Every structure is written in structure tokens, then in C-alpha cells.
Amino acid sequence: MDGGQHWAQYKGSDFPAAPVDDLVIQARESDLVLATHGRGIWVVDDISPLRTLTPDMMSKEAALIPGRPSIQYFDVSGGLARRR
């Protein structure tokens, strides 16, 4: 929004408290790829909706941002909960 003058902390699921040594945007899929020091590679899928943000949108309490269709996965173990 402002050429990198202000940053927001990314709190992705299980993102490690480790320095990020490098980041790059993978052009074809518009994925943000982060390399953490000693922890591995993390991919934030399709950040193209972030590119549609404007200062006007950021000043609103809520806004809808268009994005491509996606699949939501749930981390479950053992299937459905059983009633006892």
C-alpha cells in the first residue's frame, strides 16, 4: 500500500517463530513463498486478492475481496465425534 513503509505481521497456521531469510512471489500461481531459517519453506496460496486492496478499502470496517475458487481443508483425526 505504501511501498513497504508499514508492515503487518503474518500469523499463519503453525507459522514458526523463526527469521524469514527470503521471500518471493511465484509468478504463475501468485503464491507467496517464504524461506525460514532452519525451518523450511512456507507457501501462502494466491495472494492476488491482496493486490486489489486500496487505501479506501483498508479504511472500511469490512470489505469483500474477489478471489479464485478454493478448497477448505479441516485438520481432523479419527473422523466424526461420537456421542456417548
Phi and psi in radians as a Rosetta constraint file:
Dihedral C 1 N 2 CA 2 C 2 CIRCULARHARMONIC -2.278 0.35
Dihedral N 2 CA 2 C 2 N 3 CIRCULARHARMONIC 0.560 0.35
Dihedral C 2 N 3 CA 3 C 3 CIRCULARHARMONIC 1.221 0.35
Dihedral N 3 CA 3 C 3 N 4 CIRCULARHARMONIC 0.423 0.35
Dihedral C 3 N 4 CA 4 C 4 CIRCULARHARMONIC 1.550 0.35
Dihedral N 4 CA 4 C 4 N 5 CIRCULARHARMONIC 0.187 0.35
Dihedral C 4 N 5 CA 5 C 5 CIRCULARHARMONIC -1.209 0.35
Dihedral N 5 CA 5 C 5 N 6 CIRCULARHARMONIC -0.555 0.35
Dihedral C 5 N 6 CA 6 C 6 CIRCULARHARMONIC -2.232 0.35
Dihedral N 6 CA 6 C 6 N 7 CIRCULARHARMONIC 2.461 0.35
Dihedral C 6 N 7 CA 7 C 7 CIRCULARHARMONIC -2.173 0.35
Dihedral N 7 CA 7 C 7 N 8 CIRCULARHARMONIC 2.694 0.35
Dihedral C 7 N 8 CA 8 C 8 CIRCULARHARMONIC -2.048 0.35
Dihedral N 8 CA 8 C 8 N 9 CIRCULARHARMONIC 2.466 0.35
Dihedral C 8 N 9 CA 9 C 9 CIRCULARHARMONIC -1.278 0.35
Dihedral N 9 CA 9 C 9 N 10 CIRCULARHARMONIC 2.313 0.35
Dihedral C 9 N 10 CA 10 C 10 CIRCULARHARMONIC -1.604 0.35
Dihedral N 10 CA 10 C 10 N 11 CIRCULARHARMONIC 2.157 0.35
Dihedral C 10 N 11 CA 11 C 11 CIRCULARHARMONIC -2.071 0.35
Dihedral N 11 CA 11 C 11 N 12 CIRCULARHARMONIC 1.173 0.35
Dihedral C 11 N 12 CA 12 C 12 CIRCULARHARMONIC -1.254 0.35
Dihedral N 12 CA 12 C 12 N 13 CIRCULARHARMONIC 2.900 0.35
Dihedral C 12 N 13 CA 13 C 13 CIRCULARHARMONIC -1.036 0.35
Dihedral N 13 CA 13 C 13 N 14 CIRCULARHARMONIC 2.090 0.35
Dihedral C 13 N 14 CA 14 C 14 CIRCULARHARMONIC 1.034 0.35
Dihedral N 14 CA 14 C 14 N 15 CIRCULARHARMONIC 0.417 0.35
Dihedral C 14 N 15 CA 15 C 15 CIRCULARHARMONIC -1.170 0.35
Dihedral N 15 CA 15 C 15 N 16 CIRCULARHARMONIC 2.249 0.35
Dihedral C 15 N 16 CA 16 C 16 CIRCULARHARMONIC -1.265 0.35
Dihedral N 16 CA 16 C 16 N 17 CIRCULARHARMONIC 2.697 0.35
Dihedral C 16 N 17 CA 17 C 17 CIRCULARHARMONIC -1.483 0.35
Dihedral N 17 CA 17 C 17 N 18 CIRCULARHARMONIC 1.274 0.35
Dihedral C 17 N 18 CA 18 C 18 CIRCULARHARMONIC -2.401 0.35
Dihedral N 18 CA 18 C 18 N 19 CIRCULARHARMONIC 2.626 0.35
Dihedral C 18 N 19 CA 19 C 19 CIRCULARHARMONIC -1.070 0.35
Dihedral N 19 CA 19 C 19 N 20 CIRCULARHARMONIC 2.473 0.35
Dihedral C 19 N 20 CA 20 C 20 CIRCULARHARMONIC -1.629 0.35
Dihedral N 20 CA 20 C 20 N 21 CIRCULARHARMONIC 2.002 0.35
Dihedral C 20 N 21 CA 21 C 21 CIRCULARHARMONIC -1.454 0.35
Dihedral N 21 CA 21 C 21 N 22 CIRCULARHARMONIC -0.496 0.35
Dihedral C 21 N 22 CA 22 C 22 CIRCULARHARMONIC -2.739 0.35
Dihedral N 22 CA 22 C 22 N 23 CIRCULARHARMONIC 2.639 0.35
Dihedral C 22 N 23 CA 23 C 23 CIRCULARHARMONIC -2.551 0.35
Dihedral N 23 CA 23 C 23 N 24 CIRCULARHARMONIC 2.584 0.35
Dihedral C 23 N 24 CA 24 C 24 CIRCULARHARMONIC -2.630 0.35
Dihedral N 24 CA 24 C 24 N 25 CIRCULARHARMONIC 2.628 0.35
Dihedral C 24 N 25 CA 25 C 25 CIRCULARHARMONIC -1.720 0.35
Dihedral N 25 CA 25 C 25 N 26 CIRCULARHARMONIC 2.112 0.35
Dihedral C 25 N 26 CA 26 C 26 CIRCULARHARMONIC -1.333 0.35
Dihedral N 26 CA 26 C 26 N 27 CIRCULARHARMONIC 2.015 0.35
Dihedral C 26 N 27 CA 27 C 27 CIRCULARHARMONIC -1.084 0.35
Dihedral N 27 CA 27 C 27 N 28 CIRCULARHARMONIC -0.792 0.35
Dihedral C 27 N 28 CA 28 C 28 CIRCULARHARMONIC -1.094 0.35
Dihedral N 28 CA 28 C 28 N 29 CIRCULARHARMONIC -0.781 0.35
Dihedral C 28 N 29 CA 29 C 29 CIRCULARHARMONIC -1.767 0.35
Dihedral N 29 CA 29 C 29 N 30 CIRCULARHARMONIC -0.116 0.35
Dihedral C 29 N 30 CA 30 C 30 CIRCULARHARMONIC 1.040 0.35
Dihedral N 30 CA 30 C 30 N 31 CIRCULARHARMONIC 0.691 0.35
Dihedral C 30 N 31 CA 31 C 31 CIRCULARHARMONIC -1.635 0.35
Dihedral N 31 CA 31 C 31 N 32 CIRCULARHARMONIC 2.498 0.35
Dihedral C 31 N 32 CA 32 C 32 CIRCULARHARMONIC -1.623 0.35
Dihedral N 32 CA 32 C 32 N 33 CIRCULARHARMONIC 2.143 0.35
Dihedral C 32 N 33 CA 33 C 33 CIRCULARHARMONIC -1.952 0.35
Dihedral N 33 CA 33 C 33 N 34 CIRCULARHARMONIC 2.171 0.35
Dihedral C 33 N 34 CA 34 C 34 CIRCULARHARMONIC -2.044 0.35
Dihedral N 34 CA 34 C 34 N 35 CIRCULARHARMONIC 2.371 0.35
Dihedral C 34 N 35 CA 35 C 35 CIRCULARHARMONIC -1.905 0.35
Dihedral N 35 CA 35 C 35 N 36 CIRCULARHARMONIC 2.052 0.35
Dihedral C 35 N 36 CA 36 C 36 CIRCULARHARMONIC -1.687 0.35
Dihedral N 36 CA 36 C 36 N 37 CIRCULARHARMONIC 2.657 0.35
Dihedral C 36 N 37 CA 37 C 37 CIRCULARHARMONIC -1.224 0.35
Dihedral N 37 CA 37 C 37 N 38 CIRCULARHARMONIC 1.838 0.35
Dihedral C 37 N 38 CA 38 C 38 CIRCULARHARMONIC 1.357 0.35
Dihedral N 38 CA 38 C 38 N 39 CIRCULARHARMONIC 0.076 0.35
Dihedral C 38 N 39 CA 39 C 39 CIRCULARHARMONIC -2.020 0.35
Dihedral N 39 CA 39 C 39 N 40 CIRCULARHARMONIC -0.338 0.35
Dihedral C 39 N 40 CA 40 C 40 CIRCULARHARMONIC 2.121 0.35
Dihedral N 40 CA 40 C 40 N 41 CIRCULARHARMONIC -2.794 0.35
Dihedral C 40 N 41 CA 41 C 41 CIRCULARHARMONIC -1.958 0.35
Dihedral N 41 CA 41 C 41 N 42 CIRCULARHARMONIC 2.380 0.35
Dihedral C 41 N 42 CA 42 C 42 CIRCULARHARMONIC -2.129 0.35
Dihedral N 42 CA 42 C 42 N 43 CIRCULARHARMONIC 2.458 0.35
Dihedral C 42 N 43 CA 43 C 43 CIRCULARHARMONIC -2.151 0.35
Dihedral N 43 CA 43 C 43 N 44 CIRCULARHARMONIC 2.181 0.35
Dihedral C 43 N 44 CA 44 C 44 CIRCULARHARMONIC -1.755 0.35
Dihedral N 44 CA 44 C 44 N 45 CIRCULARHARMONIC 1.911 0.35
Dihedral C 44 N 45 CA 45 C 45 CIRCULARHARMONIC -1.132 0.35
Dihedral N 45 CA 45 C 45 N 46 CIRCULARHARMONIC 2.344 0.35
Dihedral C 45 N 46 CA 46 C 46 CIRCULARHARMONIC 0.723 0.35
Dihedral N 46 CA 46 C 46 N 47 CIRCULARHARMONIC 1.499 0.35
Dihedral C 46 N 47 CA 47 C 47 CIRCULARHARMONIC -1.576 0.35
Dihedral N 47 CA 47 C 47 N 48 CIRCULARHARMONIC 0.181 0.35
Dihedral C 47 N 48 CA 48 C 48 CIRCULARHARMONIC -1.023 0.35
Dihedral N 48 CA 48 C 48 N 49 CIRCULARHARMONIC -0.562 0.35
Dihedral C 48 N 49 CA 49 C 49 CIRCULARHARMONIC -1.061 0.35
Dihedral N 49 CA 49 C 49 N 50 CIRCULARHARMONIC -0.528 0.35
Dihedral C 49 N 50 CA 50 C 50 CIRCULARHARMONIC -1.126 0.35
Dihedral N 50 CA 50 C 50 N 51 CIRCULARHARMONIC -0.469 0.35
Dihedral C 50 N 51 CA 51 C 51 CIRCULARHARMONIC -1.260 0.35
Dihedral N 51 CA 51 C 51 N 52 CIRCULARHARMONIC -0.262 0.35
Dihedral C 51 N 52 CA 52 C 52 CIRCULARHARMONIC -1.509 0.35
Dihedral N 52 CA 52 C 52 N 53 CIRCULARHARMONIC -0.109 0.35
Dihedral C 52 N 53 CA 53 C 53 CIRCULARHARMONIC -1.151 0.35
Dihedral N 53 CA 53 C 53 N 54 CIRCULARHARMONIC 2.443 0.35
Dihedral C 53 N 54 CA 54 C 54 CIRCULARHARMONIC -2.222 0.35
Dihedral N 54 CA 54 C 54 N 55 CIRCULARHARMONIC 2.812 0.35
Dihedral C 54 N 55 CA 55 C 55 CIRCULARHARMONIC -0.975 0.35
Dihedral N 55 CA 55 C 55 N 56 CIRCULARHARMONIC -0.614 0.35
Dihedral C 55 N 56 CA 56 C 56 CIRCULARHARMONIC -1.108 0.35
Dihedral N 56 CA 56 C 56 N 57 CIRCULARHARMONIC -0.770 0.35
Dihedral C 56 N 57 CA 57 C 57 CIRCULARHARMONIC -1.129 0.35
Dihedral N 57 CA 57 C 57 N 58 CIRCULARHARMONIC -0.670 0.35
Dihedral C 57 N 58 CA 58 C 58 CIRCULARHARMONIC -1.186 0.35
Dihedral N 58 CA 58 C 58 N 59 CIRCULARHARMONIC -0.420 0.35
Dihedral C 58 N 59 CA 59 C 59 CIRCULARHARMONIC -1.432 0.35
Dihedral N 59 CA 59 C 59 N 60 CIRCULARHARMONIC -0.218 0.35
Dihedral C 59 N 60 CA 60 C 60 CIRCULARHARMONIC -1.456 0.35
Dihedral N 60 CA 60 C 60 N 61 CIRCULARHARMONIC 2.701 0.35
Dihedral C 60 N 61 CA 61 C 61 CIRCULARHARMONIC -1.203 0.35
Dihedral N 61 CA 61 C 61 N 62 CIRCULARHARMONIC -0.598 0.35
Dihedral C 61 N 62 CA 62 C 62 CIRCULARHARMONIC -2.635 0.35
Dihedral N 62 CA 62 C 62 N 63 CIRCULARHARMONIC 2.602 0.35
Dihedral C 62 N 63 CA 63 C 63 CIRCULARHARMONIC -2.671 0.35
Dihedral N 63 CA 63 C 63 N 64 CIRCULARHARMONIC 2.580 0.35
Dihedral C 63 N 64 CA 64 C 64 CIRCULARHARMONIC -1.644 0.35
Dihedral N 64 CA 64 C 64 N 65 CIRCULARHARMONIC 2.272 0.35
Dihedral C 64 N 65 CA 65 C 65 CIRCULARHARMONIC -2.015 0.35
Dihedral N 65 CA 65 C 65 N 66 CIRCULARHARMONIC 2.165 0.35
Dihedral C 65 N 66 CA 66 C 66 CIRCULARHARMONIC -1.195 0.35
Dihedral N 66 CA 66 C 66 N 67 CIRCULARHARMONIC 2.593 0.35
Dihedral C 66 N 67 CA 67 C 67 CIRCULARHARMONIC -2.690 0.35
Dihedral N 67 CA 67 C 67 N 68 CIRCULARHARMONIC 2.929 0.35
Dihedral C 67 N 68 CA 68 C 68 CIRCULARHARMONIC -1.348 0.35
Dihedral N 68 CA 68 C 68 N 69 CIRCULARHARMONIC 2.752 0.35
Dihedral C 68 N 69 CA 69 C 69 CIRCULARHARMONIC -1.013 0.35
Dihedral N 69 CA 69 C 69 N 70 CIRCULARHARMONIC 2.540 0.35
Dihedral C 69 N 70 CA 70 C 70 CIRCULARHARMONIC -2.486 0.35
Dihedral N 70 CA 70 C 70 N 71 CIRCULARHARMONIC 2.971 0.35
Dihedral C 70 N 71 CA 71 C 71 CIRCULARHARMONIC -2.008 0.35
Dihedral N 71 CA 71 C 71 N 72 CIRCULARHARMONIC 2.343 0.35
Dihedral C 71 N 72 CA 72 C 72 CIRCULARHARMONIC -1.781 0.35
Dihedral N 72 CA 72 C 72 N 73 CIRCULARHARMONIC 2.238 0.35
Dihedral C 72 N 73 CA 73 C 73 CIRCULARHARMONIC -1.876 0.35
Dihedral N 73 CA 73 C 73 N 74 CIRCULARHARMONIC 2.536 0.35
Dihedral C 73 N 74 CA 74 C 74 CIRCULARHARMONIC -1.996 0.35
Dihedral N 74 CA 74 C 74 N 75 CIRCULARHARMONIC 2.332 0.35
Dihedral C 74 N 75 CA 75 C 75 CIRCULARHARMONIC -1.486 0.35
Dihedral N 75 CA 75 C 75 N 76 CIRCULARHARMONIC 1.786 0.35
Dihedral C 75 N 76 CA 76 C 76 CIRCULARHARMONIC -2.236 0.35
Dihedral N 76 CA 76 C 76 N 77 CIRCULARHARMONIC 2.697 0.35
Dihedral C 76 N 77 CA 77 C 77 CIRCULARHARMONIC -2.335 0.35
Dihedral N 77 CA 77 C 77 N 78 CIRCULARHARMONIC 2.304 0.35
Dihedral C 77 N 78 CA 78 C 78 CIRCULARHARMONIC 1.537 0.35
Dihedral N 78 CA 78 C 78 N 79 CIRCULARHARMONIC 0.047 0.35
Dihedral C 78 N 79 CA 79 C 79 CIRCULARHARMONIC 1.447 0.35
Dihedral N 79 CA 79 C 79 N 80 CIRCULARHARMONIC -2.616 0.35
Dihedral C 79 N 80 CA 80 C 80 CIRCULARHARMONIC -1.281 0.35
Dihedral N 80 CA 80 C 80 N 81 CIRCULARHARMONIC 2.585 0.35
Dihedral C 80 N 81 CA 81 C 81 CIRCULARHARMONIC -1.223 0.35
Dihedral N 81 CA 81 C 81 N 82 CIRCULARHARMONIC 2.491 0.35
Dihedral C 81 N 82 CA 82 C 82 CIRCULARHARMONIC -1.778 0.35
Dihedral N 82 CA 82 C 82 N 83 CIRCULARHARMONIC 2.484 0.35
Dihedral C 82 N 83 CA 83 C 83 CIRCULARHARMONIC -1.514 0.35
Dihedral N 83 CA 83 C 83 N 84 CIRCULARHARMONIC 2.311 0.35
